Amino acid sequence: MHPRFFAPVVALALLVAGCRKSSAPGYERLRAQLLREAFDALNGRAPDRAQILLGRLEDLSPDQPFWRLASAHEEERGRLTELNRLVETGRFEEASAYVRSQTTETGASGALARATGLPEALQALRVYVNAPAPTTSRTARNALQSLESHSAVLTVSPTFVRWQQAEMSKYVAMRDSEQTERVTRLLSTYDQAVVTGMDTEAALKQFRKEAPEHPIVSFGEQVRKGRWSDLVKAAQQPGDGRAAIEILACQHWPNLPQRVSSWAGRATAPYRTTAGALVHALVRAERGDLAPTRGVLTELGEELQLADRYTSYFLEVGVLPRGQFTASCWRAPCPSVTDILNRIVQVREHSQAKGK
């Protein structure tokens, strides 16, 4: 080639080569650039741009499943982000509709599919938390039951499980406290019915209705069948066994088996019931031991109107036989139990003095 043509040809070749090199980046360089931009989009919470970039990466490497999986993951994350936004703003109905549309219309699966029922569960939980604190165990139980239909979703959270256990413990404590108060009230009613001679059947019927598991119910059935044998042993166990046997012994006194009568005579304070103190005093008086029972009966007589059968029995059995009433007339037209007992002691001391 002639020298004067060589220089222009070389220059043209260099120009063409330079233009071809700067026209587009190489494959590896382009992929690295797209990957960097996709990472920045993901890190900057730009899901739409991240999806576009991941799609381009998938086009560059169609045989690599990573980009397809990453794109699907980012798409699901976008759905969950939208769901969280609706839930956080309290738009539970919209959140439910969104989950249904994404799972049925677009066929979304994975975490979003597992979130089916979550908005409804969170709505029920919000209603529970915002409701006034329950004042009875029944309302507490009903409130907890309102969450049971959502347990499959809510119990996925360990935090919810711990919270639910704490709420259940509060309910159990409230229920047990109410049961204790109920039994105390029922025992008091039954106790006073026995001591004052009122309707004991009505009191027992109420016991069967409100506290059917209480020992006094099962003990009462055994007594009606004449089975007193195990009751004294049961009365020595923890719980309300002693209160039950005290009331039943007083109710069925003086028709008591020897073992029960002996137990009542040996029983010491503190008594669980008024009937327990009374039957102890009567059994001791039956044996002629008036002195230690005088104070007990006096105190009971001041607090309660004793049934006539107890007062009459105390007067007649071994203490004041008919025909020995030698003291002066009563000053009060209707003497109280205290007056009667004081008079009994007076007559007994007078009789003992004459015997000497």
Summary of the structure (lengths in Angstrom):
residues: 356
radius of gyration: 45.4
end to end distance: 171.0
largest distance: 173.2
contacts: 950
relative contact order: 0.04
helix: 73%
strand: 0%
